[in-house]
Amino acid sequence: MRIGLVAGEASGDVLGAGLIRAIRARHPDASFEGVAGPEMIAAGCECWEPSESLAVMGLVEPLVHIPRLLRLRRELARRWTASPPDVFVGIDAPDFNLGLEIKLRRAGIRTAHYVSPSIWAWRAGRVKTVKKAADTVLCILPFEPTLYEEHGVNAVFVGHPKAHEAPEIVDMEGARAVFGITAPEVVTVMPGSRQGEVQRLGGILAETMKIIRKAHPDVLFLIPVATPKLKPLIVKQLEDANVALPCVRLLNGEAQGAMSAADVVVQASGTAVLEAALLRKPTVATYRVAWLTHFIAIKLGLVKLTHYTLPNLLTEAPLVPEFMQQDAQPDAIAKSVIALLDNPERRRSISERFDRLRQELALDADQHAADAVIQLARR
């Protein structure tokens, strides 16, 4: 069995690696090739192009990369059409992968798209593109297959990989001991993993921390710095906001440990909000995109959401306060964090609902995705 893969960014690389290991456990002679990151390479994928080359986001920001990405997509289509794999799996990166899948499917190659585009959130018309592109869609959210069935697209819920990885018991005291924390209250602050995110949110969150500190003088802030190059920027933002650095601990990554140690997490909206929920942590989310990206999305009516974070889309009532764009103000964010710190019973209730969410999503995505891909290869 020979499988072509294209994964975008680190999250896709992790998914691809899990899929490779699950397939290879049942088919030791299976081979894998394509656009891969370090995790997929370690799992045995032949790398034609690093997955980080697809790591561009937004509406306006990727424009400069379009010529390069189109050349890469044409080359991959040519190469696989000339020597077809049994199955091609596009992992996330829908703006790149769906076009490639259409070309390969027209050439008679079976295709799967792993991680549905957020058709329920924005650009709902993409479902028509998915229908042309994929024989099967591997969904990681439970409500997605129904949306596809309405359009005659074969889709299967495989479970969310982060839920399967989340520990059954979160040892908050143990996590604090690892970091040597003796403070009575801990707030973990996560301003994002990209330079642009931290530039837009870091200063806002630094001001937020100053306000929280006035209400809770003994609080300790943990900031898991995603990459070393972001540390000078974060330090400057803290200094500009006059945040007392002794009340802040900057960590080299260690996001899961930092979230596990926290009473409350305040962070950039994204997949990390779901990770915090799967660790049963009360969370406050915020985000700002480039103003032009936001303007285009609103004017064209591309966004169709009342809530932005995944936990709020997966629970009966929204449990994560959200502060987006101009609503992302330090006073408002701090007020929500302080309200959670002041209400242990509310934090306990949120944690219990998030634990049930973890159980609902933890189906062992690697194995279920492997089942679907192997079945597709056998058609």
MARDRENMAR-391534 format. One record per residue: z, y, x of N, C-alpha, C, CB in turn; residue in one letter. Coordinates in steps of 0.1 Angstrom, whole numbers, plus 2048, in hexadecimal, padded with zeros to 3 digits. Glycine has a CB too. Layout:
BEGIN
ZYXZYXZYXZYXa...
END
This chain:
BEGIN
8007F480880080080080080C80980C8007F6m7F78168067F682280D7F782E8047E8823815r8008378088048427FF80284F8068128407FAi7FB8588007FA86680580586F7FF7EC86C802g80A87880681588080281388F80782387B807l8178987FE8188A68028258AB7FD80B8AE7FDv82E8B080683B8B580283C8C48068468AD807a8418CC7FD8438DA8018528DD80283D8E37F6g8558E380D8638E881086C8DC8138688F0805e8798E08168838D681A8878CD80E88F8DD81Fa8878D280288B8CA7F78818BF7F488D8D27EAs8748C27F586A8B97F386A8AE7FF85C8BF7F3g86D8B280B86E8A981687989F8138718B1823d8848A380E88F89980B88B88F80089C8A1806v8848957F587F88C7EB8758827F08798947E0l86C8877F986287E7FE868873807858886807g87287780F87986D81787F86280F883874820a88686680488D85C7FC8828537F58958637F1g8778597F186D8517EB8678477F586185A7E5l86484B80185F84280B86883780E85D84A818i87583980F87F82F81288082580688D835815r87F82A7FA8808217EE8748187ED8828297E2a86881E7F085C8157EF85C80B7FA84F81E7F0i85F81080685E8078128687FC81186180F81Fr8747FE80A87D7F38088777E780188A7F8801a86D7EA7F88677E07F08597DC7F68657E57E1r8537E57FD8467E38038477E781283B7EA7FCh84C7DE81A84E7E28288427E68308557D7830p8367E282B82A7E58328237F282D8207D9831d8297F882382480481D82380F82882C80A812a81881782881682283181682F82A809820839s81A83A83081B84782A81585283482984A827f80E85B82E80786683680687282E7F986183Be80587E83680388A82F80B896834805889820g80F89F82B8168AB82F8258A882E8128B8826v82C8A883983A8A28398438AB84183A89483Ea8508AA83D85A8B18458628A784E8648B883Cg86C8AB8558738A285E87989685787E8AA865p87E89784B88488C84487A88184188B891837e86E88683C86487C83985E876846858883832m85D87D85085887885D86286D862857883868i86F87086187986686587985A85C88786D864a87585B850874850847867848849874854838a85E84D85185284585584584B850854838850g84585884C83885E84883086485483B86983Dc82386185481B86785E81887585A80D85F860e81C87F86381B88D86080E893864827894866c80689785B7F989E85E7FC8AD85E7EF89B853w8068B28588098C18578178C28537FF8C884De81F8CB85A82D8CC85682F8D28488358D5860p8398CD84083B8D283383E8E18328458CA82Cs8448E683D8488F483D83C8FE83C8508F7849e8308F883F82590183D82190482F8198FA844s8288FD8258269008178319098128258F380Fl83B90C81A84791381584592281385291181Fa83D92580983B93380483E9347F682D939807v84493F7F18489407E384694E7DD85793C7E2m84794F7D084595B7C983795C7C38479677D2g8349687BD82796A7B881E9727C18289727AAl82497C7C881C9857D181D9807E08229937D0v82997B7E482C9787F282296E7F883A9737F3e81E9647F081595A7F680795E7F981594E7EEp80396A7F47F596D7F47EF96D8037F397B7EFl7F797180C7F297181A7EF96381F7FC978823v7F69598197F494B81E7E994481780194481Ch7E394A80D7D99428057CD93D80D7D494B7FAi7C79448167BB93E81D7BF9328257B6949826p7CB93382C7CF9278347D291B82B7DC92B83Cr7D991D8207DD9128177D090C8107E691780Cl7C791480D7BA90F8077B39068117B191A802l7B390B81E7AC9028287B38F582A7AC90A836r7C18F582A7C88E982B7C68E081F7D78EC82Cl7C58E58137C38DD8077B58D78077C58E57FAr7AB8DE80C79E8D980D79D8CD8177948E3810r7A48CF8227A48C582C7AB8B88287AB8CA839e7B68BA8217BD8AE81C7B58A78117CB8B2816l7AF8AE8097A68A87FE79A8A08057A18B27F5a7948A680F7898A081678E89381D7838A9821r79989482379E88882B7A287D8227AA88D833r7A98808177AD87580E7A18708057B8879805w79887880278C8747FA78486A8037848807F6t78386D81077C86581978385781B77986C826a79085781B79884B81D7A384B81379D84A82Bs7A08468067AA8487FB7B78407FD7A38447EEp7C28467FB7CF83E7FA7D08377ED7DB8477FCp7D982E7EB7DB8277DE7E18317D47E581B7E0d7E983A7D97EF8447D07F18517D87FD83F7CAv7EF85C7D27F38697D87FF86E7D07E88737D8f80A8737D78158797D18178877D68228707D3v8158917CD81889F7D08268A17CD80E8A87C9g82E8A67D683D8A87D483F8B77D38458A27DFi8438BB7C78458CA7C48398D27C98528CE7CCd83B8DE7CE8308E77D28248E77C982B8E37E0a8278EA7BC81C8E87B28108F07B48218EA7A4p8118FC7B98069057BB7FC8FF7C580A9137BFd8018F77CE7F98F17D87F58E37D48008F07E6f7FF8DB7CF7FC8CD7CC7F48CA7C08098C67CBn7F58D27B57EE8CF7A97DF8D07AC7F28D879El7DB8DA7B37CC8DC7B67C78D07BF7CA8E97BDg7CF8CC7C87CC8C07D07CB8B47C87D68BE7DCl7D58B27BF7D58A67B67C88A57AE7E18A67AEe7C48B17A87B88B17A07AC8AC7A87B58BF79Bi7AA8B17B479F8AC7BD7A089D7BF79F8B47CAk7AC8987C37AD88A7C67AB8817BA7BB8887CCl7B18867AE7B087E7A27A187D79E7B8884797r79A88879F78B88779C78487E7A578589579Dr78987C7B17838727BA7878647B87868767C9a78F8627AD7948547AA7A18507B078984B7AEg7A88597B67B58567BC7C08587B27B785E7C9i7C984E7B17D48507A87DE85A7AD7DB8427A5r7E38627A47EC86D7A97F986E7A17E487B7A8t8038717A88108747A28158827A681B8697A5a81B88979D8228967A18318947A081C8A2799h8388967AB8468947AB84D8A17AB84A88C7B8y8558A37A085C8B079D8538B87948618B87A9v8558B978884D8C077E84D8CF7828518BE770s8428D67818438E578184B8E97768348EB781p8518F577785B8FA76D853900761864905773s84B8F775A8438FB74F84C90074383A8F074Ai8588FC74386190073886790E73B86D8F6737w86591374886B92074C86092B74C87191E759a85592875284B93275383D92C75684E93C75Fw83393375382592E75482492074D82192D763r82792074082791473981990E73882C91672Ba80E91673A8019117397FD9077457F791D73Ag80690774F8038FD75A8038EF75580E8FF764r8098EC7498098DE7447FA8D974380F8DD737v7F18E27407E38DD7407DE8D974E7DA8E973Ak7E28E17587DE8DD7667E58D076A7E28E876Ft7F18CE7667F88C27697F18B67638078C2765v7EC8B87577E58AD7507D98A97577E28B1741k7D28B275D7C68AF7657C98A97737BD8BC767k7D58AD7787D88A97857DF89C7877E18B478Ba7E889877E7F188D7817EF8817777FF891781a7EE87577C7EF8697737FD86876E7EB85D77Bd80786B77681586A77381D87677881B85D778t82687C77182F88677583D88077682F89276Cv84388178285187D78485A888783852876793l86288877886A89377487989177886A896765c87F89C77D88D89B7818978A277788F8A178Fi8918A776C89A8AC7618978A47548978BB75Fl8A18A174C8A089874189789D7368AD89473Cp8968AA73488E8AF72987F8B072B8948BC724f87B8AE73886D8B173B8638A773686C8B274Ae86689A73685C890731858893723862882732p86189771A85D89B70C8538A670C86989E704t8548B071484B8BB71583D8B671984F8C671Fl83C8AD72282F8A772682989E71C8318A0733y83289671582D88D70B825895700838885705e82A8A16FD8248A96F28158AC6F682C8B66F0e8128AC7038058AF7087FD8A370D8068BA713h80289770A7FC88B70E7FC88871D7EE88B70Ag80688D72480888A73281388073480B89773Av80F87573C81986B74082487174981285F746n83087074583B87674D84886D74B83E884749a84F86C75685B86475686786C75D85985675Dv87386B75787F87175D884867767889874752f88586B77388986277E89886578288086378Av89E86F77C8AB8737818AA87F78B8B3868787g8B588578D8B58907978BB88B7A48BD89D791h8B488C7AF8B98877BC8C788D7C08AF8897C7p8C989A7BD8D58A07C18E189A7B98D48AF7BEk8DF8967AD8EA8907A58EE8837AB8E588F796a8E487B7AF8E786E7B58EE8707C28DA8667B7h8EC87A7C98F287C7D69008827D58EA8857DFe9038897C99108907C891B8867C89108987BBa9268897CE9328807CE93887F7C093C8857D8p93E8737BE9448717B19518797B09478627AFe95887B7BB9648837BC96288E7C797087A7C0i96589A7C39648A57CD9728A87D295E8B27C6v9738A67DF9808A87E69818B67EB98289E7F2d9868BF7E29878CD7E69918CF7F198A8D67DAm99C8C97F09A68CB7FA9A28C58089B48C47F6e99A8BA8079958B481498B8BE81A98F8A7811g9828C48119788CD81797F8D981D96F8D180Ca98A8DE8179918E981C9978E682A99B8EF813r99C8D982A9A38D58379998D58429A98C7835a98C8D083F9828D084997F8DD84F9758CA844v9808E884797D8F584C98A8FC8509778FD841f9958F584F9A28FC8539A690784A9A1901861g9A490683D9A69108349B490F82E99C910828i9BC91A82F9C991A8299CA92481D9D491D833t9C092C81B9C09368119C19308039B393F811a9C89367FA9CB9307EC9BE9307E49D59387E5p9B59397E69A893A7DE99C93B7E79A99457D4e9929347E39859347EB9799377E29839267F3v9719407E69659437E095A9417EA9649527DAv9509387E79459367EF93993F7EB9419277EFt9349467F49299507F191C94B7F892D95E7F6v9119497F19059447F68F994E7F29029367F1m8F69577FC8EC9617F98DD95C7F98EE96D802p8DB9507FC8CE94A7FD8CA94580B8C49557FAg8BF93E80B8BB9378188AF93E81F8B8929815s8A994881889E94F81E8A195D82189294E814r89A96282B89C97082F89B97A82489297483Aq89197981B88F98281089A98180688297F80Ag89F9758038AA9747FA8B697B7FF8AD9657F8e8B997880B8C697E8118C498D8128C997881Fv8B99928158B79A18158B99A78088A99A481Aq8B49A07FD8B69A67F08C49A47EA8AC9A07E7r8CA9987ED8D79957E78E39977F08D69877E2l8E29967FD8ED9968068F69A28048E8994814g8F09AE8048F89BA8028FF9BA7F58EF9C6804g8F89B67EA8FF9B67DD90B9AC7DD8F49B17D2i9099A17E39149977E392099C7ED90F9897E8l91C9A37F79279A980092F9B37F89209AF80Ca9299BB7F09309C57E89389BD7DD9279CF7E1e9339B27D893A9AA7CF9479A57D593199F7CAt9469A07E195199A7E895C9A57EA94D9957F6m9589B17ED9629BC7EE96A9BE7E195C9C97F3k9639BD7D696A9BF7C99739B47C695F9C17BEi96E9A87C897799C7C698399C7CE96F98F7C9i9829A07DB98D9A17E49989AB7DF9889A57F2r9949B57D999E9BF7D49A69B87C99979CC7CEk9A09B07C09A79A97B69AF99D7BA99D9A57ABa9AA9977C59B098B7CA9B198C7D99A897E7C6h9BB9937DE9BC9967EC9BD98A7F69C899F7EFp9C197F7F19C39737F99B796A7F99CF96B7F5d9AC96E7F39A09657F29999647FF99696A7E7v99495880298C95680E97D95480999194A816l97495A81096695880C95F94F81795E96680Cf95894581295093D81B94194081995392E819l93A94282492C94582392493B82C928954827i91F93082591792782D90992D831915919826p90793183D8FB9388418F092D8438FD94084Fv8E592F83B8DB92483B8D49228488D1928830a8D192D84F8CB92B85C8D19368668BB92D85Bt8D19338738D793C87D8D194A87C8D693688Ap8C494B8798BE95887A8C396286F8AF957879k8C995C8648CF96485A8DC96A85D8CF95C84Dl8E39658678F19698698F297886C8F7961874k8EA97D8768EC98C8788EA99486C8E2990883p8E19918638DE9998578EA99884E8D2994850l8F098C84C8FC98B8449089928498FF97C842i90A99285691599985D9139A885B91699686Cv9079AD85C9059BB85A9079BF84C8F79BF85Ek9039B78429069BA8349159BA8318FF9B082Bq91C9B283792B9B28359319BE83B9319A583Bl92C9C28479329CE84D92E9DA84592C9CF85Ce9229DB84191D9E78399269E882C90F9E6835d92A9DD8269329DD81A9419DF81D9309D1812a9459E082A9539E182E95B9D58299599EE829n9559C982995C9BD8269649B98329539B2822v9719B783197A9B383C9769A58419899B4838a9709A584D96B99885297698D85396599A860l98399085598C98585698D97D84999A98A859p98998383E98997B83197C97482E98C985825c97397383896696D83796596284295B977837v96095783E95D94C84894E94984796693F845r94794C85293994985293793B85893195385Bl93093285192E92485591F92285993191B849l91D91986290F91586690A90B85C90F910874n90490F85190090684790C90183F8F88FA84Dg90E8F383E9198ED83891B8F282A9268F0840e9108F38239118F88159198EF80C9038FA80Fa9178E280D91E8D980492D8DA8069198CB805q9318DA81393F8DB8169458E88119418DA825g93D8F381394290080E9449017FF93890B813a93A8FB7F893B8FA7E99478F17E592E8F67E3m9488E67EC9538DD7E89618E37EA9528D07F1s9628EC7F496F8F37F69728FE7ED96F8F8805a9699027E596A90F7DD97190D7D095C9157DBa9779177CB97C9187BD97091D7B59889227BCd9689267BA95C92C7B395192E7BD96093A7ACv94592C7B993992E7C293193A7BB9319227C3v92D9437C492494E7BF91894D7C892B95C7BFv90C94C7C29009497CB8F394D7C590093A7CDq8E994D7CE8DC9507C98D79457C08D29517D5a8D19497B58CC93F7AB8C19377B28C694679Fs8C292A7AF8B89207B58BE9127B48B59247C4g8B89097BB8BD8FB7BA8CB8FA7BE8B48F27C3t8D09037C78DE9027CB8E89047C08E190C7D6a8E490B7B58ED90C7A98EF8FE7A38E791679Fv8E58F67A28E78E979D8EF8E07A68D98E279Al8ED8E27B38F58DB7BD9048DE7BB8F18DE7CBe9078EB7B99158EF7B791A8E97AA9168FF7B6a9128E979F9168E27939198D379590C8E4788a9118CD79D9138BE79F91F8BC7A79068B97A6l9248C67AE9318C57B593C8CA7AC9308CD7C2l9398CD7A09428D17959498DE79894D8C6794r9418E779E9468F47A19428FF7989428F87AFk94C90779294891378A94091C793955919785p93592178D92C92979592793578E920920799t92494079691E94C79191194D799928958793v9069507928F99507988F395E7978F0945792a8EB9627A18E496E7A18D796D7A98ED9797A8t8CE9767A68C19757AD8B99827AB8B99697A9y8B29867B58A89907B489B98C7BC8AD99E7BAr89098D7B588398B7BC87D9987C087A9837B3v8739987C886B9A47CB8679AB7BE85F9A17D4a8689B97BE8669C07B28589BE7AC8689CF7B4w84E9BC7B58409BA7B083F9AD7A98369BC7BBl8459A27AF8459957A984C99579B84D98B7B2t85799C79A85E99D78D8559A578386B9A478Fh84F9B07888479B877F83B9B07798419C4786f8359A87828299A077D82E99577482299A789i83998E77783E98476E84198976084A97D775a84799476084C99A75383F99F74B8569A5755i8379A675182B9AC74B8229A27458249B6754k82099774D81798C74981E98273F811985755l82B98473D83297B73483396D73A82B97A727g83496C74783495E74D84195774C83096075Cl84C95F74A85995974A85E95773B864962751v86294A73886594772A87394172A85B93D724k87D94872F88B94373189594C72A88E94073Fl89F9467248AB94D7218B694C72C8B0949713t8B59417338BE93E73E8B693974A8C993373Bh8BA93C7568B393A7628B892E76B8B294676By8C492B76A8CA9217738C991376C8D8924777t8C79097738C58FC76E8D28F77668C28F2778l8DE8F976B8E98F47638E98FA7558F68F876Ap8E59077548E590D7468DA90773D8E391C748n8D09017438C68FB73B8C98ED7388B88FC743l8D38E773E8D68D973C8E48D77358D78D2749l8EB8E17328F78E072A8F68E771D9038E6732t8FF8E37138FE8E87069008F77059088E16FDe9098FC70D90C90A70E90B90F71C91A90E708a90691B71F90592072D9139217348FD92D72Ep91491B73F92191B74792092375392590D74Al91492775791292F76490E93D76090792876Dv91794776391395576090795876A91E95F763p8FD95F7648F096276B8EE97176C8E495B765e8EC9767788E998577A8DC9867828F598C782f8D198977A8C49897808BE9977818BB980778m8B699A78B8AF9A678E8B99B278D8A49A8783q8B79BC7848C09C87838CE9C577E8B99D277Aq8CF9B97788DD9B57748E59B077F8DC9AA769d8DF9AE78B8E69A97978ED9B579D8DC9A37A1a8F99B87979019C479C90F9BE7A19039CE791q9149C47AC9219BE7B192C9BE7A79259C77BDp92E9C979F9399CA7959389BE78B9399D778Ed92C9BC78692B9B277C92D9A478191D9B3775a9279A178D9289947939379917979209937A0i93E99C79D94C99A7A09549987949519A77A8a95299E78995999C77D95998E7789549A6772k94D98877994C97A77595497077E93D975774s95397378B95A96B79596996C79395696F7A3v96E97879197C97B79098197478397F98A78Fi97997477897D96E76C97F95F76E972970761a97695977697894A77898494878196B94577Fl98695078B99294E79499F95078C99295879Fl99F9587829AB95B77A9AD95076F9AA968773d9A494776D9A593E7629A292F76699A941757n9AD92976C9AB91B7709A79117659B9916776p9AB9147599A890B74E99990B74C9AF90E742e99391774C98591974A97D91275698192874Ar98291376297C90C76D97C8FD76B98391077Br9878F87669898EA76497F8E57599978E6760r97E8EC74F9748E97449668E87499768F3738s9628F27519548F37579528E776095290075Ei95C8E476895B8D87719598CB76A9678D877As9608C975F95F8BD7579518BC75196A8BD74Ce94B8C774C93E8C67469348C375193A8D373Er9358C975D92C8C776892D8B976D92F8D1773f9388B276C9398A477093189C7669488A0770d93289F75992989775091A89975392D89B741r9178A57569098A975A9058A07669078B875Dl90D89F77090A89777B907888777916897786r90F88376E90D87576A900874762918870762q8FC87E75B8F087D7538E387E75C8EF889749e8E48847678D98867708D787B77B8D9893776l8E287477D8E386B7898DD85D7868F186978Ea8D085C7868C984F7838C384878F8BE852779l8C684E79B8C08497A88B184C7A88C28397A9d8AE8587AA8A085D7A98978567B38A086C7ACa89B8537BF89384D7C988D8407C389A84A7D6d8968377BD89182A7B988882C7AC89E8227B5q88C8357A388383679787683C79B88B83F78Dh8768467A486984B7A88608417AF86B8577B2a8678387B886082D7BE85A8247B48698267C8a8618207AA85C81879F84F81D799867816794d84F82A79684483079083883179984783F78Ba83A8337A682F8347B08298267B283383A7BDv83281C7B482D80F7B682580A7AA8388057B8i82A80D79E82380979181581079182B80D785q81481C7958088247957FE81D79F80A832799l8038197AA7FB8137B57F58057B08028117C1a7FC7FF7A77F87F27A27EE7F27978047EA79Er7EC7FE7917E27FF7867D47FA7897E180D780r
END
